[in-house]
């Protein structure tokens, strides 16, 4: 792949020695000086492009640009980068991460022929997945300019992208909905009312995502904690996001706010990203700031791995958060619950296999494993038994629910506190 804007020479009748793209409509010959100009002229009419002076001057010129784009070789996008490699970190990321082996099966195609291939039976889900690392954003943008909405939908439907956190999104035949409870002043009470209204309508399983009116750290933290409290109180299986600037989300996570997801608008060039106040290093920092919510590197997981990790996390949370406290509460009362939660919290905070936590972290993790040993076995039985027999489900319902009510009921807690006070 070339790392500058220098042309690679003549490649076919539509790409001249000076990297010009030429086509003829009727009696008029249209010439587009470079790839950047060709892409801009082939784009559907947009007011922003017109204000910037890069849009096609007429619908005829736009059609001519699309005709020339259809004849342009896909390889042209590797020989002529739109933004110089030396001057733009986004270009360097695209060039350095490109996979020539993945690109090889379509390297001989033009943009128009690539469109036809995408709509053919050859473009199977497996073929699309294998090809993804070989395409650049400019290639994808170019072919999209030649496709109708129906074409884009048809191709997108073949590429399954499944992701999971508290809920799983992207499964065939499923529709997930984002709940967006915005408020003009970011009032938590108003946001909470909108959330409950949306949940009643069955929305929010994909995400509860708020576009805040402001970008203050205090307001972001208040909204995050309010959503998390609401989610926990009503056991809502979803994830949340306050779409503040990434620097605000990073600071909120550093202060212990329950940050599930970090959002940031990004652009295709280093200069445009600078206008958002971000760069690639800051995006990596934001990803690292929320990676603590899972116990593994999500980059290493495929769709099946994500599903397995979600099931494992759910089972672990059931054992750690429900069964173990109930078990130790039944055995030792409130002191048992307090002691267990202290050990479990220590494992969550310092029980990591890193040089920083090597000494104390090892002890916290092993102690947490020990106190969870009986609870984890009981949790496995509680999960498996109802699926095996109806009797098991009835027994769990009749026995476990009253025990949990007894352990956690405020009256029981007050009675135990009074008993401890008398002993003291």
C-alpha positions in Angstrom: 0.0 0.0 0.0 1.4 3.4 -0.9 1.9 5.8 2.0 1.6 9.1 0.1 -0.8 10.7 -2.3 1.4 10.0 -5.3 -0.4 8.3 -8.1 0.6 4.7 -9.0 0.2 5.1 -12.8 -2.4 4.2 -15.3 -4.9 1.5 -14.3 -7.5 1.1 -16.9 -9.3 3.6 -19.1 -10.9 5.6 -16.2 -7.7 6.2 -14.2 -5.1 8.3 -16.1 -1.4 8.8 -15.6 -2.1 11.8 -13.5 -4.6 9.9 -11.3 -7.6 11.5 -13.0 -10.9 9.8 -13.3 -12.7 10.3 -16.6 -16.1 9.3 -18.0 -18.3 10.5 -20.9 -22.1 11.0 -20.7 -23.6 11.7 -24.1 -21.4 14.2 -25.8 -19.8 15.6 -22.6 -16.6 14.4 -21.1 -16.2 14.7 -17.3 -12.9 14.7 -15.6 -12.3 14.4 -11.8 -8.8 15.3 -10.8 -8.4 12.9 -7.9 -10.1 10.3 -5.7 -11.0 12.9 -3.1 -12.8 15.0 -5.7 -14.5 12.0 -7.2 -15.9 10.8 -3.9 -17.2 14.2 -3.0 -18.9 14.7 -6.3 -20.5 11.3 -6.2 -22.1 11.9 -2.8 -25.8 12.5 -2.6 -26.7 16.2 -2.3 -26.0 17.6 1.2 -26.2 21.2 2.4 -22.9 20.9 4.3 -21.0 19.7 1.2 -22.5 22.6 -0.8 -21.5 25.1 1.9 -18.0 23.7 1.8 -17.9 23.9 -2.0 -17.1 20.2 -2.6 -20.6 19.1 -3.8 -21.4 18.3 -7.5 -22.6 21.5 -9.3 -25.6 19.6 -10.8 -27.3 16.3 -10.8 -25.7 15.5 -14.1 -22.2 16.0 -12.7 -23.2 13.8 -9.7 -24.4 11.0 -12.0 -21.1 11.3 -14.1 -19.1 11.1 -10.9 -20.9 7.9 -9.8 -20.4 6.4 -13.3 -16.6 7.1 -13.1 -16.6 5.8 -9.5 -18.2 2.5 -10.6 -15.3 2.0 -13.1 -12.6 2.9 -10.5 -10.5 -0.1 -9.4 -10.7 -0.9 -5.7 -6.9 -1.0 -5.7 -6.9 2.7 -6.4 -7.9 3.3 -2.8 -4.7 1.6 -1.7 -2.5 3.6 -4.1 -4.0 7.0 -3.4 -5.0 7.8 0.2 -7.5 10.6 0.6 -5.5 12.3 3.4 -1.7 12.1 3.4 -0.2 9.3 5.5 2.4 11.5 7.1 0.0 14.2 8.2 -3.0 12.2 9.6 -3.1 9.6 12.4 -6.4 8.2 11.2 -4.9 7.5 7.7 -1.9 5.8 9.4 -4.3 3.6 11.5 -6.2 2.6 8.3 -3.0 1.9 6.3 -1.1 0.0 9.0 -4.1 -2.2 10.0 -5.0 -3.1 6.4 -4.9 -6.9 5.6 -3.7 -7.5 2.0 -4.5 -11.3 2.3 -8.1 -10.5 3.2 -8.4 -8.0 0.4 -7.0 -10.4 -2.3 -10.3 -12.1 -3.3 -11.8 -8.8 -4.4 -8.6 -6.9 -5.3 -9.2 -7.3 -9.1 -12.7 -5.7 -8.9 -13.9 -2.2 -9.7 -16.2 -0.4 -7.3 -19.2 -1.2 -9.5 -18.2 -4.9 -9.8 -17.7 -5.0 -6.0 -21.3 -3.8 -5.6 -22.5 -6.6 -7.8 -20.4 -9.1 -5.8 -21.9 -7.9 -2.5 -25.4 -8.4 -3.9 -24.6 -11.9 -5.3 -24.8 -15.3 -3.5 -21.0 -15.3 -3.2 -21.2 -12.7 -0.5 -22.0 -15.2 2.3 -21.8 -14.2 6.0 -18.5 -16.1 6.2 -17.1 -14.4 3.1 -18.1 -10.9 4.4 -16.5 -11.6 7.8 -13.2 -12.7 6.2 -13.2 -9.7 3.9 -13.8 -7.0 6.5 -10.1 -6.6 7.5 -9.2 -6.1 3.8 -11.5 -3.1 3.2 -10.7 0.5 4.0 -13.4 3.0 5.0 -13.0 4.8 1.7 -13.8 1.5 -0.2 -16.9 1.0 1.8 -18.0 4.6 1.4 -17.4 4.4 -2.4 -19.5 1.3 -2.9 -22.2 2.6 -0.6 -22.6 5.7 -2.9 -23.6 3.3 -5.7 -26.2 1.4 -3.7 -29.9 2.0 -2.9 -31.2 1.7 0.7 -32.6 -1.7 -0.2 -29.2 -2.8 -1.4 -27.5 -1.7 1.8 -30.2 -3.5 3.9 -29.8 -6.7 1.9 -26.0 -6.7 2.4 -26.1 -5.7 6.0 -28.6 -8.5 6.8 -26.0 -11.1 5.8 -23.4 -9.8 8.3 -24.4 -10.9 11.8 -22.9 -8.8 14.6 -23.8 -10.0 18.1 -22.8 -8.2 21.2 -23.7 -8.8 24.8 -23.5 -7.2 28.2 -26.5 -7.5 30.4 -28.6 -8.2 27.3 -27.7 -9.7 24.0 -28.2 -7.6 20.8 -28.0 -8.7 17.2 -29.5 -12.2 17.3 -31.6 -13.2 14.3 -35.3 -12.3 14.4 -34.8 -10.0 17.4 -35.3 -6.2 17.6 -33.7 -4.3 20.4 -34.7 -0.7 21.2 -32.7 2.1 22.8 -34.6 4.2 25.3 -33.5 7.9 25.1 -35.1 9.8 28.1 -33.6 13.2 27.4 -34.6 16.2 29.5 -34.1 19.9 28.7 -32.4 20.6 32.1 -31.0 17.1 32.8 -33.3 16.9 35.8 -32.9 13.4 37.3 -36.6 13.2 38.3 -37.7 14.1 34.8 -35.3 11.6 33.3 -36.5 8.9 35.6 -40.1 9.5 34.7 -39.3 9.2 31.0 -37.4 6.0 31.7 -40.3 4.4 33.4 -42.6 5.6 30.7 -40.4 4.0 28.0 -40.0 0.7 30.0 -43.8 0.4 30.2 -43.8 0.5 26.4 -41.2 -2.3 26.2 -38.3 0.0 25.2 -34.8 0.1 26.6 -33.5 -3.5 26.3 -30.7 -2.4 24.0 -29.7 0.5 26.2 -30.9 3.5 28.2 -29.0 6.3 26.6 -29.3 9.9 27.6 -28.1 12.8 25.5 -27.4 15.4 28.2 -28.3 19.0 27.7 -24.9 19.9 29.4 -21.6 18.3 29.8 -20.9 18.9 33.5 -19.2 16.1 35.5 -21.5 16.4 38.4 -24.6 16.2 36.2 -23.2 13.2 34.4 -22.4 11.4 37.6 -25.9 12.1 39.1 -27.6 10.7 36.0 -25.4 7.6 35.9 -26.1 6.8 39.5 -29.8 7.5 39.1 -30.1 5.0 36.2 -28.0 2.4 38.0 -30.1 2.7 41.1 -33.3 2.4 39.1 -31.8 -0.6 37.2 -30.8 -2.4 40.4 -34.0 -1.6 42.3 -36.3 -3.1 39.6 -33.8 -5.7 38.3 -33.9 -4.3 34.7 -31.7 -6.3 32.3 -30.2 -3.5 30.3 -27.1 -1.2 30.2 -26.9 2.6 30.4 -25.0 5.4 28.9 -24.8 9.2 29.4 -23.5 10.5 26.1 -21.3 13.2 27.6 -17.8 13.9 26.1 -15.4 11.1 26.5 -13.2 13.1 28.9 -16.2 13.6 31.2 -17.0 9.9 31.1 -13.4 9.0 31.9 -13.4 11.3 34.9 -16.8 9.9 36.1 -15.4 6.4 35.9 -12.4 7.5 37.9 -14.6 8.8 40.6 -16.5 5.5 40.9 -19.6 6.3 38.9 -21.3 3.3 37.4 -20.2 3.8 33.8 -21.5 1.0 31.6 -20.7 2.4 28.1 -18.7 5.4 26.8 -19.9 7.3 23.8 -18.0 9.7 21.6 -18.6 11.2 18.2 -15.7 10.6 15.9 -14.7 11.7 12.4 -12.6 10.3 9.6 -9.6 12.6 9.8 -7.2 13.8 12.6 -8.2 17.4 12.0 -11.9 16.8 12.3 -11.4 14.7 15.5 -9.4 17.6 16.9 -12.5 19.7 16.5 -14.3 17.2 18.8 -11.4 17.5 21.3 -10.3 13.9 20.8 -7.5 11.8 19.3 -6.8 8.1 19.0 -4.9 8.0 22.3 -7.9 9.5 24.1 -10.3 7.0 22.6 -8.0 4.2 23.8 -8.0 5.7 27.3 -11.8 5.8 27.3 -12.0 2.1 26.3 -9.6 1.2 29.1 -11.6 3.3 31.6 -14.6 1.1 31.2 -12.8 -2.3 30.6 -13.0 -3.0 34.3 -16.7 -3.9 34.0 -15.7 -7.2 32.5 -13.1 -9.7 33.6 -11.5 -10.2 30.2 -10.3 -8.5 27.1 -13.4 -8.0 24.9 -11.2 -7.6 21.8 -10.3 -11.3 22.0 -13.9 -12.5 21.9 -15.9 -13.5 18.9 -19.7 -13.6 18.9 -19.8 -17.0 20.5 -17.2 -16.0 23.0 -19.3 -12.9 24.0 -22.3 -15.1 24.5 -20.4 -17.5 26.7 -18.9 -14.7 28.7 -22.4 -13.2 29.2 -23.7 -16.5 30.5 -20.7 -16.9 32.8 -21.0 -13.4 34.1 -24.7 -13.8 34.8 -24.0 -17.1 36.7 -21.2 -15.5 38.6 -23.3 -12.5 39.6 -26.1 -14.8 40.7 -23.7 -16.7 42.9 -21.8 -13.7 44.3 -24.7 -11.3 44.6 -27.7 -13.5 45.6 -26.8 -17.0 46.8 -23.6 -16.3 48.7 -25.0 -13.4 50.8 -28.2 -15.4 51.6 -26.1 -18.5 52.5 -23.7 -16.6 54.8 -26.6 -14.6 56.3 -28.5 -17.8 57.1 -25.4 -19.3 58.7 -23.9 -16.3 60.6 -26.6 -13.6 60.4 -25.8 -9.9 59.6 -22.1 -10.3 60.6 -21.8 -13.1 58.0 -23.3 -10.9 55.3 -21.0 -8.0 56.2 -17.9 -10.2 56.3 -18.7 -11.8 53.0 -19.4 -8.5 51.2 -16.1 -7.1 52.6 -14.1 -10.1 51.2 -16.0 -9.9 47.8 -15.5 -6.2 47.5 -11.8 -6.5 48.2 -11.5 -9.1 45.4 -13.3 -6.7 43.0 -11.0 -3.8 43.9 -7.6 -5.4 44.2 -7.9 -9.1 43.1 -6.2 -8.6 39.8 -3.2 -10.4 38.3 -1.1 -7.3 37.8 2.3 -6.3 39.3 0.5 -3.5 41.2 -1.8 -5.9 43.0 0.4 -9.0 43.1 0.8 -9.3 46.9 -2.5 -8.1 48.4 -4.5 -9.0 45.2 -3.5 -12.6 45.3 -4.7 -13.0 48.9 -8.0 -11.2 48.3 -8.7 -13.3 45.2 -8.0 -16.6 46.9 -10.0 -15.7 50.0 -12.9 -14.8 47.8 -12.7 -18.1 46.0 -12.8 -19.9 49.4 -15.9 -18.1 50.8 -17.7 -18.6 47.5 -16.9 -22.3 47.2 -20.1 -23.6 48.9 -22.3 -20.8 47.4 -21.0 -21.5 43.8 -22.0 -25.2 44.1 -25.4 -24.3 45.5 -25.9 -21.7 42.7 -25.0 -24.3 40.0 -27.7 -26.6 41.5 -30.2 -23.8 41.7 -29.6 -23.0 38.0 -29.6 -26.5 36.7 -32.3 -28.2 38.8 -35.3 -26.1 37.5 -34.4 -27.0 34.0 -34.3 -30.7 34.9 -37.6 -31.1 36.7 -40.7 -29.1 37.5 -40.4 -30.4 41.0 -37.1 -28.7 41.4 -38.5 -25.4 40.3 -41.4 -25.6 42.8 -39.0 -26.6 45.6 -36.7 -23.6 44.9 -39.7 -21.3 44.8 -41.1 -22.6 48.0 -37.9 -22.8 49.9 -35.5 -20.1 48.5 -37.9 -17.2 48.3 -39.0 -17.4 52.0 -35.4 -17.7 53.1 -34.4 -14.7 51.1 -37.3 -12.7 52.5 -36.3 -13.7 56.0 -32.7 -12.8 55.5 -33.2 -9.4 53.8 -36.5 -8.3 55.4 -36.0 -4.9 57.3 -37.8 -6.3 60.3 -35.4 -9.3 60.5 -32.4 -6.9 60.1 -33.7 -4.7 62.9 -34.2 -7.7 65.2 -30.7 -8.9 64.6 -29.3 -5.4 65.1 -31.1 -5.2 68.5 -29.8 -8.6 69.5 -26.2 -7.5 68.7 -26.7 -4.3 70.6 -27.9 -6.2 73.7 -24.8 -8.5 73.5 -22.6 -5.4 73.3 
